[in-house]
């Protein structure tokens, strides 16, 4: 389909060389044909795009349709006014509408739903810019004695609008991370810059020359856009990845550019319509402040979520998923801290290794799901009983093993706490047919810094583990002090 542009360009060149009576009409007809072909390419591109990018391509397509309306009016006017004096129709509204749609496309964020309200503010700003631009344009055109001359003023006004759209689209291009979005913003940026440069050159030529050759330039942006839309799998700047600094800079500049453009239009109205100028300035400042407030609020919410996530991850690292008790990592963290504190203060420290008696036989008899339920029940019983005493912590050491740490307790008090833990588990009466007591019981090995000296916390813990083995070998369901 892109090959059709070549005969259309040749036909337009032939019309200009032949110079028929209605040269502008034939030239506009060729531009309209190119534009219709580009709209068809845009519709095809829209149907092939991924769902979250379809609003972007839809806005570009609508901008092309608006330009189609503008050139349609130019063509209709040229039929009765061969010199193109725009007596019957005024296409400036459709050109302004096209610029508005391109600006909204550059401001729209298809992925980040958190910026939805910021996008609404940007859309309001874009509408205000387009409306005030159109109002200012017609204010000068309809003035009794316009100064500067209307043609020059219109030319510079459209140059300013084109520059605004091109800069805004380029800012989105350099800050976009996703390759599918980068394809769109590359197409949009190229088209926006062509819409700035090509009509600017065309307008200056026709102001200072009687030649119709500049009419060849009118269809060039649509031809280039059509060729880009026709490249289905081409992703420009594929290897480009914006740095965090570039993204933050571009994202912070974009709303400033829009507010600045609206302020400039407001200043142009100060001498003619002070009320409108003041209202517009208030809108520009308020919208910029509102957008920053929205983004700041979202960033603060992100920080809160990150803090919660960090706390959750920290808890997950040191907590056992099945029993909700601290795991071995969490126990070691507390053990090291209390051990160092005990060395400094001389406070007694007791540790106990606890094991569910004949737990393998329980699993073999009742199944692993029942074994998990047993572990949870024992863990809850140990935790409830330990929580009744200050400075007593119970953790799951691994498998069916638990560990208890008692800070500041004498040996007799430590043994009394372990006996309470043992009786609490036995009192649950969890049936265990292959146990000597017919219920689930625990055994514990106990060590204390008050009864022996240990070189480090590892040896201290190993002493309690050895005592546990003695308790298991002595009939189970008991508390055993280290030898």
N, C-alpha and C positions, 0 to 999 in steps of 0.2 A: 504493500500500500504506500510506503514511503517513496517509491519510485515515481509516483504520480506528481510529486512536487516539481520535478524537473521540467516536464512539459508545461506545467502551469507558469513557472518562472519564464520559460522561453516564450510562452504566449503573451505574458505581460510585457516582456521586452519587445516583442513584435508589435504590440499595440502602440508602445511609446515611439518606436521607430516609424511606424506607419502614420501616426498622428491623425486619427480620425476626428470627426467633429466632436463626439462625446468621448474624448480620450480618458478623462477622469472616470467616467462611468465604466468603461471597459477595464481600466486599471483596478478600480474598486471591485469589480466583478471577479477579477483574477484573485485579489486578496481574499474576497469572501469565499472563493472556492478553496483556497489554501486553508482558511480558517475552519471551514466545514470539515475538511479532511483531518485537521488537527483535533477538532472536537471528536470526530469518530475514533481517532487514535487514543484520545483521552478516555473515552467511554470503554474502549477495549482494555486499556490499562487498568481502569477501575474494576472491571469484572475479574481481572486476573490477580488483583491485589489481595493481600491477607486481610481478614476482617477488621483488625484494629487500625489498619492504615487507610481504609476506605473513606473515612471522613476527610482525610488530607487530599486524596485524589478527587473526591467529590467537589471540594472547594476550588481546586484548580480548574476542574471542568466547568463549574459555574462561572468562574472568572472568564474563561474562554467564551462561554455563551453570552456574557455581558458584552465582551468585545465584539462578538458577532452582531449583537444588537446595535452597537455603536457604528460599525462599518456598514451595517444594513441601512442605517439612517444616512450615512455619508453617501452611499450608493443612490438611495432614493432622492436625496437632495441634488446630487450631481445630474440626475436626469433632466431636471428643470433649470438647473444652474450650472452650466458646463464649466464655469470658472471656479466652482467650489466655494461660493460665498456664504454658505450655510444660512440661507434665507428661510427655508421651510422647516428645518429640524435642527435640534441642538443635541449632539451626541455626548456632551461632556458628562452628563449624569451617568451614562453607561461606562465611561472610562473611569469615573470615580468609584462606581460600584465594583468594577474589576479590581481596582487597587485595594478597595476595602476587603474583598474576598481573599486576595493574595496575602494581605496583612494578617487576617484571621487564620489563614492556613499556616503562616509562619509562626503564629503565636500558639496554635493548637498543639497540645501534647497528647498523643494517642495512647500512651502506656501509663504514665504516672497519674493515676486517678486522684492521688492526694493533692494535685495541683489544679483540681477542677475549678475551685472558686477563684484561684489566681487567673485561670484561663477565662473565666467570666469577666473579670475586671479588665483583662487585656482586650476582650471582644468589645466591651463598652468603650474603652479608649479608642479602639480602631474605628468604631462607628462615629464617635465624636469627631475624630480627625477627618474622616471622609465627609461628614456633614458640614463641618466648618470650612473645609477646603472648598466644597461646592458652593457654599454660601458666599465666601470671600471672592471666588472666581466670578460669580454672577453679579456680585455687588459692583465690581469694577467694570464688567462688560456692559452693565445697564446704566452706568453713570453718564450724566449729560456730557461732560468733557473729561474723559478718563485720562489720567496721568499716572503711570507711564502708558504708552500706546497699548491697546488691548492685545494685539498679537504678541508683542514682546512679553507682556505680563503673563498671558496664558502659557506661553512657552516656558518661562522660568518657573511658573507655578507647577506645571506638569513635570518639569525636571526635578523640582524639589520633592514632589510626591514619589516619582520613580526612584530617586536616590534613597528615600526613606524605606520604601518596600525592599529594595535591593540590599541595603545594609541589614535590615531586620532579618531577611531570609538567610543572608550569609552568616549572621550570628547563630542562627539555629543550625546551620550546616556544620560549623566548626565545633559545636557543643554536643552533637548527636552521637550516641554510642552505638545504637543498633544499625546494622548494615541496611536493613529494609527501609528504615526511616531516612538513612543517609542518601539512599537512591532518590527518594522524593525531594529532599531538601537540596540536593545537587541540581536536579531538574528545575526546581523552583528558583534557585539562585541564578542559574544561567539565564533562564527566561526573564527574571526580574532585571538583571543587568542589561540584557538585550533590549528590554522594554524601556530602559533608561537611555541607553546610548543611541540606538537606531532612530527612534522618533526625534531625539534631540538633534541629531545630524540632519534628518529629513526636514525638520521645521526651520532650521537655520538656512538650509539650501533654498527653500521656497521663499524665504523672506528676502533673500539677496540675489535670486536668480529666476529667470523666466523658464528655465529648463524643466522638463517633466521627468528627467532621469531619476531624481530622488524618490519618485513613486515606487521604484524597484525595491527600495529599502523597507517599505511598509510590511511586506509579507515575510521578511527575513526572520523575525523572532518566531513566527508560527512554523516556518519551515524547520528551523533548528529544533524547536520543541517537538514537532512531529517526528523528526528523526530520533530524538532521545526517547520518546514514548514508544517508538517501534522496536527499540532494542529490549527484548523481553528479559534476557538473563544478564544483562550488563549491570554491574554494580560499580559505580565510579568510587574512587578513593577507598577501594576494598581494604587496603592495608592501613588506612589511617585510623588511629585510635586517639581521641582527644585526651589530653592529660587532665587530671583533676583541677589543676589551676586554670586551664583554658575553659573548662566547662563552667566552673564557678564564676569566672570573669564574664563569660558570654551571657550566662543566665542572670547575672546581676546588672549587666549593661542593657539588656533588652527592654525591661520596663522603663528604665531611665530614658532610652531613645524615644519610646512612645510618648511619655509624659513631656519630654522636651519638644517634640514635634507639635503637640497640642498647645504648649505654652507659646511657641513661636507664632502659631496661627492666632492665638489670643492676643498677643502683642500687636499683630497687624490690625486688630479691631479696636484698639484702645482709643484712637482718635475719632472713630466713626460710630462705634456702638459700645460705650463703656460698660453698660450693664452686661452685655453678652461677653465682653472680654473678661470682666471680673468673674462672672459665673464659670467661664471656661477655665480660667486660672485656678479657681477653687476646685473644679472637677479634676484637673490635672494633678494638683497637689494631693487632694484627698484620695484619688485612686492609687497614686504611687504609695502613699502611706498605708492604705488599706491592703494593697498587694504585699508590701513588706511585712505588715502585721500578720497576714495569712501565712506567708512563708515562715516567719519567725515562730508562729504558733505551731506549725507543722514540724519544724525542726525541734522545738521543745518537746512535742509529743514523741518524736523519734528518739530523743535522748531518754525520755522516761521509759519507753519500750526497751531500749537497749540496756538500761540499768536493770529493768526487771528480768530481761533475758540473761544478763550477766549473772544476776543473783541466782536465777534458776539453774544455769549451767554450773555455777559454783556448788550449789546444793546437790546437783546430779553427780558431780565428781566425787563427793564425799558421802553420799547416801546410797544405801542399798535399795534397789528397785522393788524387790519382793516384800521385804519386811519394813521398809521405811526407817530402819535404824541406820546410824552411821556405819559406813563400810570400813574395810581395813585401812584405806587411805585416810579416812576421817579420824579413825582411832589413832593411827600413828601420828597424825598432826597434833592431836590433843596430848598424846603420850609424851612426845618430845617437849612440848611446852611445860607440862606438869613435872616432867623429870628434871628439867633445868631449874624450875622454880624450887623443887624439893632440895636440890643440891645447894641452892643459895640460902634457903630458909631453914633447912633441917626438918621440914615437915614430913610426917610419915606418909608413905605412898604404898597402896596395896593394889595388886592386879590379880585377876582370876581368869583362867581359861575354862570355858564351860562347853560341854558337849552333850548332845542328846543321846541317851543310851540306846544302843541297838537300832540306830536310825536306818541303816541299810536293810535290816530285816523288816522294818516298818514299810519301807518303800517296796520291797519285794512282795510283801503281803497285801498291801492296800493300794499300791500304784503311786506313780510319781505326783499325780495331781493331789492325792491325799497327803503325800509327803510335803508338798508345798503348803497346803493348808495347815499341816502340823507345825511347819517352820514359822508361819505367820502367827499362829496362836501362841507358840512358845515365846516368840519375840515380843509380842504384845504383853504377855504376862511378865516377862523379865523387865520390860520398860516400865510398866505400871508400878511394879514393886520397887524398882530402883528410884523412880521419881518421887517416892515418899521420903527419901533420904537426901539431904543436900550433898552436893559434890560427889555424886555417884552416877556414872555413865556406863551404859551397856551398848555394845556394838556387835554387828555380825562380822565375825572374823573370816568366814568362808565355809561353804557347805553347811553342815549341821553344827558348826562351832561358833560360839559367841565369846565375847571377852568383856569383863567388867573392870572398871578403874575406879578406885575409891581413894579420895584425897583427904588427908588429915585424920584418918581413923586408926586407932590402935589395933593390934592384931586380933584381940578378942571381938572388938566391934566389927571388924571386917569379916570375921568368921560368922558372926551373927547375921550380918546382911546376906552373906552367901547362903546360909541355911534358910533364910526367909525366901530367897529366890527359888531354892530347890523345892521347898514346901509349896510355894505358889504354883509351880509347874505341875507337881504331883496332884495338887488339889483340883486341877482342871479335869482330871479323870478321862483323858483322851485314851480310848481303848487301844491296847497294844498286846495282841495275843501271844507274841513271841518274846515278851518281857517277863522277867521274874515277878514283877509286881502287877502284871496284866494292864498297866497303864504306862503312858509316856513319862519318863523321868529324865533327870539330868545328873551329870557328875561334874565336879569342879575341882581344879587345882589352884591353890592359893599361895601367893608369895608376898612378902612385905619387906620394905626397907628398914622396918623397925626390928626385924629379927635377924637380918643378914645384910652384908655389904655386897653390892653388885657393881662391877666395873662400868657397865653402861646399861641402857634401857633394853637392849637386845638380850643380854644375859638375864636381866630381870624377868623378861617375858618368857624366856626359855625355861627358867626355873618353875614358873607357874605351869608351863606345858608339861614338864616332867612330872609335876605333882598330879596333873590330870591323868597321866598314864597310870600312875600308882592307884588313883581312885578307881579307874576303870578296871584295873586288874584285881581290885580288892572287893569286888561285888557290885560296883556301880551304885547310883543313887546316893551319893555321899559327897562331902567336901573333904579334901585332903590337903594338908599343909605340905610344903616342900620339905624334903628330908634335911 
